[in-house]
Amino acid sequence: MRIHIKRVPDGKITLQETAKIAIVTINRPAARNALTVNMWKELARIGEEIKASTKVKVVILRGTVGQFTAGADIKEFCELTVAEANQAFVQMEETISIFEHLPIPVIAAIDGPAMGAGFVLALACDLRIDTNQTRMGIPVGRLGITVGPSFVRRIVRLIGPSRTKELVYTGKIYNAEEAWQLGLLNQRIENGPLDQAVLELAQTIAGQSKASMKAVKAAAALCEWKQDVPWDFVDPVDFPEGCLAFAEKREPHFT
């Protein structure tokens, strides 16, 4: 067993490797595991490390108990310029894409909120296993964040364009049952520990042919039509107001 803990100034991310399984844990519970820019960068580095490994056959991505990740740290956004915020989203997309395109199965263990970029990160995983504490949504409309095609594509492919637009139009948050009914989740663990169930699933997958798993993942990706275009991820007027309102715990005043 190998355990690697990378501490960044605002949290830590743990990589544990055992029996052909890599377990990545986002650990910043005081902030609902919200990821700062430094943490997104470290998560990307860990993803690249896993990609280079010849031993790992399955990845488990999880948060601390009762959490997955609230996504980007909005309070940190209050300290960024619009240009820096746009660059932060470029980093998020790079990190999410690394895990999405790993040639091996990636399982998201969701034991709480998966919000915003955390929601998209979960959807980029191949499988999602949850508990009754799961909450999913992308309430960017209160922040002036203008999600681009890469983020939206991951939602549309599971619930369709109309429900995807509804999520942003209304700021709706799905509970575990709603997420299950919409097909956002593969398995629900209503009784018993989530970690044990996810580990058992990972062990089952690890016993399969690596070539078969790699092939079906690649074939599924080729079935998707996608087009990436230049995109600004935040509005220069609404974004600063939305972030300030979030930090001050008040209603945003948009024009």
C-alpha positions in Angstrom: 0.0 0.0 0.0 1.3 3.5 -0.9 -0.2 6.6 0.6 0.7 10.1 -0.7 -0.7 13.2 1.0 -0.2 16.5 -0.7 -0.9 19.5 1.5 -1.6 22.8 -0.1 -2.1 26.1 1.9 -5.9 25.7 1.9 -6.5 21.9 2.1 -5.1 18.5 1.2 -5.7 15.8 -1.3 -4.8 12.2 -0.5 -3.7 9.6 -3.0 -3.8 6.0 -1.8 -2.9 3.0 -4.0 -3.7 -0.5 -3.0 -4.5 -3.7 -4.9 -4.7 -2.1 -8.3 -7.0 0.6 -7.0 -6.2 4.3 -6.6 -8.3 6.2 -4.0 -8.2 10.0 -4.3 -9.7 11.9 -1.4 -10.6 15.6 -1.4 -10.1 16.8 2.2 -11.3 20.3 3.2 -14.4 19.6 5.2 -14.6 23.0 6.9 -15.4 24.5 3.5 -17.5 21.5 2.2 -14.4 20.3 0.3 -14.6 23.4 -2.0 -11.5 23.4 -4.2 -9.2 26.4 -4.4 -7.2 27.0 -7.6 -4.2 25.4 -5.9 -6.3 22.3 -5.1 -7.5 22.0 -8.7 -3.9 22.1 -9.8 -2.9 19.4 -7.3 -5.9 17.3 -8.3 -4.7 17.6 -11.9 -1.2 16.5 -11.0 -2.5 13.5 -9.2 -4.6 12.6 -12.2 -1.5 12.7 -14.4 0.3 10.5 -11.9 -2.4 7.9 -12.0 -2.4 8.0 -15.8 1.3 7.2 -15.8 0.9 4.3 -13.5 1.0 0.8 -15.0 -0.5 -0.8 -11.9 -3.7 1.1 -11.3 -6.8 -0.4 -12.9 -9.6 1.5 -11.2 -9.8 5.0 -9.6 -12.1 6.0 -6.7 -12.7 9.8 -6.3 -14.3 10.8 -3.1 -14.6 13.5 -0.4 -14.5 13.3 3.3 -17.4 11.7 5.2 -20.7 13.5 4.4 -19.2 15.4 1.5 -18.1 15.1 -2.1 -17.1 18.7 -3.2 -19.0 22.0 -3.3 -16.9 22.7 -6.4 -14.9 25.9 -6.7 -14.2 28.1 -3.7 -16.4 31.1 -4.3 -14.9 33.1 -1.5 -11.5 32.8 -3.3 -13.2 34.1 -6.4 -13.9 37.4 -4.5 -10.1 37.9 -4.5 -9.6 37.3 -8.2 -9.9 39.6 -11.2 -12.3 38.6 -14.0 -9.3 37.5 -16.1 -7.9 35.4 -13.1 -11.4 33.9 -12.6 -11.6 32.9 -16.3 -8.1 31.3 -16.0 -9.3 29.4 -12.9 -12.1 27.9 -15.0 -9.6 26.9 -17.6 -7.7 25.1 -14.8 -10.9 23.4 -13.6 -11.7 22.1 -17.1 -8.2 20.8 -17.5 -8.4 18.9 -14.2 -11.9 17.5 -14.9 -10.8 16.5 -18.4 -7.8 14.6 -17.1 -10.0 12.4 -14.9 -12.6 12.1 -17.6 -10.0 10.8 -20.1 -8.1 8.4 -17.9 -8.1 5.2 -19.9 -9.3 3.3 -16.8 -12.6 3.3 -14.9 -13.2 6.2 -12.5 -15.8 5.9 -9.8 -17.2 8.9 -7.9 -18.2 8.1 -4.3 -20.7 10.9 -3.4 -21.7 11.2 0.2 -23.0 14.8 0.2 -23.1 17.9 -2.0 -21.7 17.7 -5.5 -22.2 21.3 -6.6 -21.1 23.5 -9.5 -17.7 22.4 -10.8 -17.9 19.5 -8.3 -21.1 18.4 -10.0 -19.4 18.5 -13.4 -16.4 16.6 -11.9 -18.7 13.8 -10.7 -20.4 13.6 -14.1 -17.0 13.3 -15.8 -16.4 10.1 -13.8 -17.6 6.8 -15.4 -19.8 5.7 -12.5 -21.4 7.6 -9.6 -22.3 5.8 -6.3 -24.2 7.8 -3.7 -25.9 7.9 -0.3 -29.1 9.6 0.8 -27.1 12.7 1.6 -26.3 13.4 -2.0 -27.2 16.8 -3.5 -26.5 17.8 -7.1 -26.8 21.0 -8.9 -25.0 23.9 -10.7 -26.5 27.1 -9.2 -24.3 29.5 -11.2 -27.1 31.9 -12.0 -26.6 33.6 -8.7 -22.9 34.2 -9.4 -22.7 35.5 -13.0 -20.8 32.4 -14.0 -21.3 31.6 -17.7 -20.8 27.9 -18.0 -19.3 26.8 -21.4 -19.9 23.9 -23.7 -17.5 21.5 -22.1 -19.2 21.8 -18.7 -22.7 21.7 -20.2 -22.0 18.8 -22.5 -21.4 16.5 -19.5 -24.8 17.4 -18.0 -26.7 17.3 -21.3 -25.5 13.8 -22.2 -27.2 12.5 -19.0 -30.3 14.5 -18.6 -30.8 16.3 -21.9 -30.7 20.0 -22.9 -34.1 21.0 -21.4 -33.4 19.8 -17.8 -29.9 21.2 -18.1 -31.2 24.6 -18.9 -33.8 24.3 -16.0 -30.9 23.6 -13.6 -29.3 27.0 -14.5 -32.5 28.9 -15.0 -33.9 28.0 -11.5 -30.8 27.1 -9.5 -32.6 23.8 -8.7 -30.8 21.3 -6.5 -31.5 17.6 -7.0 -31.8 15.4 -3.9 -30.5 11.8 -4.0 -33.9 10.4 -5.2 -34.3 12.9 -7.9 -30.7 12.4 -9.1 -31.3 8.7 -9.2 -34.6 9.0 -11.1 -32.9 11.2 -13.7 -30.1 8.7 -14.3 -27.3 10.8 -12.8 -26.4 8.0 -10.5 -25.5 4.3 -11.1 -26.0 2.9 -7.6 -27.5 4.1 -4.4 -26.2 2.9 -1.0 -29.1 3.5 1.4 -27.8 1.1 4.1 -24.3 0.3 5.1 -21.0 2.2 4.6 -20.4 3.9 1.2 -16.7 3.3 1.2 -17.1 -0.5 1.6 -19.6 -0.7 -1.3 -17.5 1.4 -3.6 -14.4 -0.6 -2.8 -16.2 -3.9 -3.5 -17.4 -2.4 -6.8 -13.8 -1.3 -7.7 -12.5 -4.8 -6.8 -15.0 -6.3 -9.2 -14.0 -4.0 -12.0 -10.3 -4.5 -11.3 -10.9 -8.2 -12.0 -12.0 -7.6 -15.5 -9.8 -7.3 -18.6 -8.0 -4.0 -18.7 -8.1 -4.1 -22.5 -11.9 -4.5 -22.5 -12.4 -1.6 -20.0 -10.1 0.6 -22.0 -11.9 -0.2 -25.3 -15.4 0.4 -24.1 -14.4 3.7 -22.5 -12.8 4.8 -25.7 -15.7 3.6 -27.9 -18.2 5.4 -25.7 -16.2 8.7 -26.0 -16.2 8.4 -29.8 -20.0 8.1 -29.8 -20.2 11.7 -28.6 -20.3 14.7 -30.8 -18.5 17.6 -29.3 -17.1 20.9 -30.4 -14.9 23.1 -28.2 -15.0 26.8 -28.8 -13.4 29.8 -27.1 -15.4 30.8 -24.1 -15.4 33.4 -21.3 -16.6 31.7 -18.1 -17.6 34.7 -16.1 -19.5 37.9 -16.8 -17.4 41.0 -16.1 -20.4 42.8 -14.4 -22.5 40.0 -12.8 -19.7 37.8 -11.6 -18.1 40.3 -9.2 -21.5 41.2 -7.8 -22.5 37.5 -7.5 -19.3 36.5 -5.6 -19.6 39.5 -3.3 -23.2 38.7 -2.5 -22.1 35.1 -1.7 -19.4 36.2 0.6 -21.7 38.8 2.3 -24.6 36.2 2.5 -27.1 38.5 0.8 -29.2 38.5 -2.4 -27.2 39.5 -5.5 -28.3 42.7 -7.3 -28.1 42.0 -11.0 -29.2 44.5 -13.6 
